């Protein structure tokens, strides 16, 4: 494994940023996951973390102009985020962190790069490379990240890491599975101490939810979920939480977890501070599956996919909006009232079950049904 090789397209963005930083006397570094992935030879790195020993505002504004976006404040620690076409760049001032209480957000203050790297989660993410106009500078690796990456080992930077921030356990599950690593000696003990010492239980639902969504965004989310279950951490998300997920998107996968919980699904969904529109679509999918009836109005594409994943053997027409409406019932001689709802509900169940598969079949079914009244 050689030094980090920055892909040409990324270098094309970084060079003018490095030139600006040099003129301003601001040391600029790429840090964390992007450096790790470059060392692994990965070219599809779309998230960059850049650290400035000083004020990152000017560099971030230049990146925004180059990418055609805006430098927006992100998080609680002065980070600036710029989004471009398939690229996201975060800019932060070099800092160190102190945790007044376990599992709480840290207090930060400016610090040199080496202290900034020490605040990170694992040694393989605590590496940096100086960004120069000429390209990548020397690797900055004060804590043995390259050694551990070569050995395939995931190691925390200090024994209090999971005590300070138990969300690192969720990240550990992702990295172990995504990168095919093995835990360093004593890793499991530190995980258990965080859980059984009643530290991890202090995490807010927001922080737990964000970690769950990141896991669901992984290429193979089942593996980290199983790892968390083996550590006892999955109960922090929800007791008896399943690990089997279906679908391609985060929303589909979350929906599959909700629907697989059956009657507990709505409670689980309600405990997660997710985007309202996403929660609404998943809740609608849960309602449709409970009723086992075709919807009166068209489902959103996302809701339809979630239901289809949960019920893979449904007829294709089951998720189409009901073929019959009130005008059809009136034309058949029915008066508005309780019979209306009863007939429409019965038609919806019949369409769901595949006994009605077309508009013509629905009209024929209605004719027979009306004669029974």
C-alpha positions as CSV (number, residue, x, y, z in Angstrom):
1,X,0.0,0.0,0.0
2,X,1.6,3.3,-1.2
3,X,0.8,6.8,-0.1
4,X,-2.6,8.3,-0.9
5,X,-3.3,8.9,-4.6
6,X,-5.9,11.6,-5.1
7,X,-8.0,11.0,-8.2
8,X,-7.4,13.6,-11.0
9,X,-11.0,15.1,-10.9
10,X,-10.6,15.7,-7.1
11,X,-7.2,17.2,-7.6
12,X,-8.6,19.6,-10.1
13,X,-10.8,21.0,-7.4
14,X,-8.3,20.9,-4.6
15,X,-5.5,22.7,-6.5
16,X,-7.1,26.2,-6.6
17,X,-8.2,25.7,-2.9
18,X,-4.6,24.8,-2.0
19,X,-3.3,27.9,-3.9
20,X,-5.7,30.1,-2.1
21,X,-4.8,28.5,1.3
22,X,-1.0,29.0,0.6
23,X,-1.5,32.7,-0.2
24,X,-3.5,33.1,3.0
25,X,-0.9,31.2,5.1
26,X,-3.5,28.6,6.0
27,X,-2.3,24.9,6.2
28,X,-5.0,22.8,4.4
29,X,-5.4,19.1,4.9
30,X,-7.7,16.3,3.6
31,X,-8.5,14.2,6.6
32,X,-10.4,11.1,7.7
33,X,-12.4,8.8,5.5
34,X,-11.3,10.2,2.1
35,X,-7.6,9.7,3.0
36,X,-8.4,6.1,4.1
37,X,-10.2,5.4,0.9
38,X,-7.5,6.9,-1.2
39,X,-5.0,4.7,0.5
40,X,-7.2,1.7,-0.4
41,X,-7.1,2.8,-4.0
42,X,-10.7,3.8,-4.2
43,X,-11.6,6.4,-6.8
44,X,-15.3,6.8,-6.1
45,X,-14.8,9.1,-3.1
46,X,-17.6,11.7,-3.1
47,X,-17.3,13.0,0.5
48,X,-14.3,15.1,1.3
49,X,-13.3,16.4,4.8
50,X,-10.9,19.3,4.7
51,X,-9.4,20.8,7.8
52,X,-7.8,24.2,7.9
53,X,-5.4,25.3,10.7
54,X,-7.3,28.7,10.9
55,X,-10.5,30.1,9.6
56,X,-12.0,27.8,6.8
57,X,-14.5,30.4,5.6
58,X,-12.5,31.8,2.7
59,X,-11.5,28.3,1.4
60,X,-15.1,27.2,1.6
61,X,-16.4,30.2,-0.3
62,X,-14.0,29.5,-3.1
63,X,-15.1,25.9,-3.2
64,X,-18.7,27.1,-3.4
65,X,-17.9,29.2,-6.5
66,X,-16.0,26.4,-8.1
67,X,-18.8,23.9,-7.5
68,X,-21.6,26.2,-8.2
69,X,-23.1,25.9,-4.8
70,X,-23.1,27.6,-1.4
71,X,-21.1,27.3,1.8
72,X,-23.7,26.4,4.4
73,X,-23.2,26.0,8.1
74,X,-23.5,22.4,9.1
75,X,-23.7,21.0,12.6
76,X,-22.9,22.6,15.9
77,X,-19.1,23.1,15.5
78,X,-18.7,25.6,12.8
79,X,-18.4,23.2,9.9
80,X,-19.2,24.5,6.5
81,X,-20.6,22.2,3.8
82,X,-20.5,22.7,0.0
83,X,-22.4,20.4,-2.3
84,X,-21.6,20.0,-6.0
85,X,-22.4,17.5,-8.6
86,X,-21.9,14.1,-6.9
87,X,-19.4,15.7,-4.5
88,X,-19.8,17.0,-0.9
89,X,-17.0,18.9,0.8
90,X,-16.9,19.7,4.5
91,X,-14.6,22.5,5.8
92,X,-13.7,22.8,9.4
93,X,-11.1,24.5,11.6
94,X,-8.6,22.2,13.3
95,X,-9.9,21.6,16.8
96,X,-9.8,19.4,19.8
97,X,-12.8,18.1,21.8
98,X,-13.6,17.6,25.5
99,X,-16.6,15.5,26.7
100,X,-17.9,17.0,30.0
101,X,-20.3,14.0,30.4
102,X,-20.3,10.6,28.7
103,X,-22.5,10.4,25.5
104,X,-23.0,14.2,25.3
105,X,-21.9,16.5,22.6
106,X,-18.3,17.8,23.1
107,X,-17.0,21.2,23.9
108,X,-14.4,22.3,21.3
109,X,-11.6,24.7,20.9
110,X,-8.9,25.4,18.3
111,X,-6.0,23.1,18.3
112,X,-3.2,21.9,16.0
113,X,-3.8,19.1,13.5
114,X,-2.4,16.3,15.6
115,X,-5.0,17.1,18.3
116,X,-7.7,17.3,15.7
117,X,-6.8,13.8,14.5
118,X,-6.9,12.5,18.1
119,X,-10.6,13.4,18.5
120,X,-11.6,11.0,15.7
121,X,-13.1,7.6,16.1
122,X,-10.6,5.1,14.8
123,X,-6.9,5.1,13.9
124,X,-7.8,4.4,10.2
125,X,-9.8,7.6,10.2
126,X,-7.2,9.6,12.0
127,X,-4.9,10.2,9.0
128,X,-4.4,13.4,7.0
129,X,-2.6,14.5,3.9
130,X,-1.4,18.1,3.3
131,X,-3.1,19.5,0.2
132,X,-0.6,21.5,-1.9
133,X,-1.0,23.1,-5.3
134,X,1.4,20.5,-6.6
135,X,-0.8,17.7,-5.3
136,X,-0.8,15.5,-2.2
137,X,1.8,16.1,0.4
138,X,3.1,13.6,2.9
139,X,0.8,11.4,4.9
140,X,0.2,12.6,8.5
141,X,-0.3,9.5,10.6
142,X,0.6,10.1,14.3
143,X,-1.6,7.2,15.6
144,X,-0.7,4.2,13.3
145,X,-3.7,4.4,11.0
146,X,-1.8,3.1,8.0
147,X,-0.4,0.2,10.0
148,X,-3.9,-0.8,11.1
149,X,-5.3,-0.4,7.6
150,X,-2.6,-2.7,6.2
151,X,-3.3,-5.2,9.0
152,X,-7.0,-5.0,8.5
153,X,-7.6,-3.9,12.1
154,X,-10.2,-1.5,13.5
155,X,-8.8,0.2,16.6
156,X,-10.0,3.1,18.8
157,X,-7.7,5.9,19.6
158,X,-8.0,5.7,23.3
159,X,-9.9,3.4,25.9
160,X,-12.5,6.1,26.7
161,X,-13.6,6.5,23.0
162,X,-16.9,4.6,23.3
163,X,-17.5,6.2,26.7
164,X,-17.1,9.7,25.2
165,X,-19.3,8.9,22.1
166,X,-21.2,5.6,22.0
167,X,-22.3,6.4,18.4
168,X,-18.8,5.2,17.5
169,X,-20.0,1.7,18.2
170,X,-22.5,2.1,15.3
171,X,-19.8,3.4,13.1
172,X,-17.6,0.5,14.1
173,X,-20.2,-2.0,12.9
174,X,-20.3,-0.2,9.5
175,X,-16.5,-0.1,9.1
176,X,-15.9,-3.6,10.2
177,X,-18.4,-4.9,7.7
178,X,-17.8,-2.5,4.8
179,X,-14.0,-2.8,4.9
180,X,-13.7,-6.4,6.0
181,X,-11.8,-5.5,9.1
182,X,-11.4,-7.3,12.4
183,X,-11.7,-5.7,15.9
184,X,-8.4,-4.9,17.7
185,X,-7.8,-6.9,21.0
186,X,-10.0,-5.6,23.8
187,X,-12.5,-4.0,21.4
188,X,-15.4,-6.1,22.5
189,X,-14.7,-5.3,26.2
190,X,-14.8,-1.5,25.5
191,X,-18.1,-2.0,23.6
192,X,-19.7,-3.9,26.4
193,X,-18.5,-1.4,29.0
194,X,-20.2,1.4,27.1
195,X,-23.5,-0.5,26.9
196,X,-23.7,-2.1,30.3
197,X,-22.2,1.0,32.1
198,X,-25.5,2.7,31.1
199,X,-23.6,5.2,29.0
200,X,-24.9,4.3,25.5
201,X,-28.5,4.5,26.9
202,X,-27.9,8.3,27.2
203,X,-27.8,8.8,23.5
204,X,-30.7,10.9,22.1
205,X,-33.2,9.4,19.7
206,X,-31.9,11.8,17.1
207,X,-28.3,10.6,17.2
208,X,-29.4,6.9,17.3
209,X,-31.7,7.5,14.3
210,X,-28.9,9.2,12.3
211,X,-26.7,6.2,12.9
212,X,-29.5,3.8,11.8
213,X,-30.0,5.7,8.6
214,X,-26.3,5.6,7.8
215,X,-26.3,1.9,8.3
216,X,-29.3,1.5,6.0
217,X,-27.4,3.5,3.4
218,X,-24.6,0.8,3.4
219,X,-24.4,-1.6,0.4
220,X,-25.1,-4.5,2.8
221,X,-26.9,-3.2,5.8
222,X,-27.7,-6.6,7.3
223,X,-24.1,-7.3,8.3
224,X,-23.7,-4.3,10.5
225,X,-27.1,-4.8,12.0
226,X,-26.2,-8.3,12.9
227,X,-23.0,-7.1,14.5
228,X,-24.9,-4.5,16.6
229,X,-27.3,-7.3,17.7
230,X,-24.3,-9.4,18.8
231,X,-23.1,-6.5,20.9
232,X,-26.5,-5.8,22.4
233,X,-26.7,-2.4,20.8
234,X,-29.6,-3.0,18.5
235,X,-32.0,-2.8,21.4
236,X,-31.0,0.8,21.7
237,X,-32.7,1.3,18.3
238,X,-35.7,-0.7,19.2
239,X,-36.3,-3.9,21.3
240,X,-36.5,-7.1,19.1
241,X,-35.5,-5.0,16.1
242,X,-35.1,-7.2,13.0
243,X,-31.9,-7.3,10.9
244,X,-33.4,-8.4,7.6
245,X,-34.1,-5.4,5.3
246,X,-35.4,-5.2,1.7
247,X,-35.1,-2.5,-0.9
248,X,-32.5,-0.3,-2.5
249,X,-33.1,3.1,-0.9
250,X,-32.8,4.1,2.8
251,X,-36.6,4.8,2.8
252,X,-37.5,1.4,1.4
253,X,-35.2,-0.3,3.9
254,X,-36.6,1.6,6.8
255,X,-40.1,0.8,5.6
256,X,-39.3,-2.9,5.4
257,X,-38.1,-2.8,9.0
258,X,-41.3,-1.0,10.1
259,X,-43.6,-3.4,8.3
260,X,-41.8,-6.5,9.5
261,X,-42.5,-5.4,13.1
262,X,-46.3,-5.7,12.5
263,X,-48.4,-4.1,15.2
264,X,-45.2,-2.6,16.8
265,X,-44.2,-1.0,13.5
266,X,-46.1,2.3,14.1
267,X,-44.6,2.7,17.6
268,X,-41.1,2.1,16.2
269,X,-41.6,4.6,13.4
270,X,-43.0,7.1,15.8
271,X,-39.9,6.9,17.9
272,X,-37.6,7.9,15.1
273,X,-37.2,11.6,14.3
274,X,-37.1,11.1,10.5
275,X,-38.2,13.5,7.8
276,X,-42.0,14.0,8.0
277,X,-42.7,13.2,4.4
278,X,-40.7,9.9,4.7
279,X,-42.6,9.0,7.9
280,X,-45.9,9.7,6.2
281,X,-45.2,7.5,3.2
282,X,-44.0,4.6,5.4
283,X,-47.1,5.0,7.7
284,X,-49.3,4.8,4.7
285,X,-47.6,1.6,3.6
286,X,-48.2,0.2,7.0
287,X,-51.9,1.1,6.9
288,X,-52.4,-0.4,3.4
289,X,-50.8,-3.7,4.6
290,X,-52.9,-3.8,7.7
291,X,-56.1,-3.3,5.8
292,X,-55.2,-5.7,3.1
293,X,-57.2,-3.6,0.7
294,X,-56.4,-1.7,-2.5
295,X,-56.1,2.1,-1.9
296,X,-58.9,4.5,-2.8
297,X,-56.4,7.0,-4.3
298,X,-53.1,6.4,-5.9
299,X,-50.1,5.6,-3.7
300,X,-46.9,7.5,-3.9
301,X,-44.2,5.5,-5.8
302,X,-42.2,5.2,-2.6
303,X,-45.2,3.8,-0.6
304,X,-46.1,1.4,-3.4
305,X,-42.5,0.0,-3.5
306,X,-42.4,-0.5,0.3
307,X,-45.7,-2.4,0.2
308,X,-44.6,-4.4,-2.8
309,X,-41.4,-5.4,-0.9
310,X,-43.3,-6.4,2.1
311,X,-45.9,-8.4,0.1
312,X,-44.0,-9.7,-2.9
313,X,-46.7,-12.0,-4.2
314,X,-49.5,-9.4,-4.5
315,X,-51.2,-9.2,-7.9
316,X,-49.9,-6.2,-9.9
317,X,-53.3,-4.5,-9.7
318,X,-53.5,-4.7,-5.9
319,X,-51.6,-1.5,-5.5
320,X,-53.5,0.4,-8.2
321,X,-56.2,2.8,-6.9
322,X,-59.6,1.2,-6.6
323,X,-61.3,0.5,-9.9
324,X,-64.7,1.5,-8.5
325,X,-65.9,4.8,-7.2
326,X,-69.0,6.4,-5.8
327,X,-70.3,7.3,-9.3
328,X,-70.2,3.6,-10.3
329,X,-72.3,2.6,-7.2
330,X,-74.8,5.3,-7.9
331,X,-75.1,4.2,-11.6
332,X,-75.7,0.7,-10.3
333,X,-78.7,2.0,-8.3
334,X,-77.1,2.2,-4.8
335,X,-78.0,5.2,-2.6
336,X,-75.4,7.0,-0.6
337,X,-75.1,5.7,2.9
338,X,-73.6,2.8,4.9
339,X,-73.9,0.4,1.9
340,X,-71.7,2.6,-0.1
341,X,-68.7,2.3,2.2
342,X,-69.4,-1.4,2.8
343,X,-69.4,-2.2,-1.0
344,X,-66.3,-0.1,-1.7
345,X,-64.4,-1.7,1.2
346,X,-65.4,-5.2,-0.1
347,X,-64.3,-4.2,-3.6
348,X,-60.9,-3.0,-2.3
349,X,-60.3,-6.3,-0.5
350,X,-61.3,-8.2,-3.6
351,X,-58.9,-6.2,-5.7
352,X,-56.1,-6.7,-3.2
353,X,-56.7,-10.4,-3.3
354,X,-56.7,-10.5,-7.1
355,X,-60.4,-11.4,-7.5
356,X,-60.8,-8.1,-9.4
357,X,-58.0,-7.4,-11.9
358,X,-59.5,-4.7,-14.2
359,X,-62.0,-2.0,-14.5
360,X,-64.3,-4.2,-16.5
361,X,-64.0,-7.0,-13.9
362,X,-64.9,-4.5,-11.2
363,X,-68.1,-3.4,-13.0
364,X,-69.1,-7.0,-13.5
365,X,-68.4,-7.7,-9.8
366,X,-70.5,-4.7,-8.8
367,X,-73.4,-5.9,-10.9
368,X,-73.4,-9.2,-9.2
369,X,-72.9,-7.6,-5.8
370,X,-75.8,-5.2,-6.2
371,X,-78.2,-8.0,-7.0
372,X,-77.5,-9.5,-3.6
373,X,-78.8,-6.4,-1.7
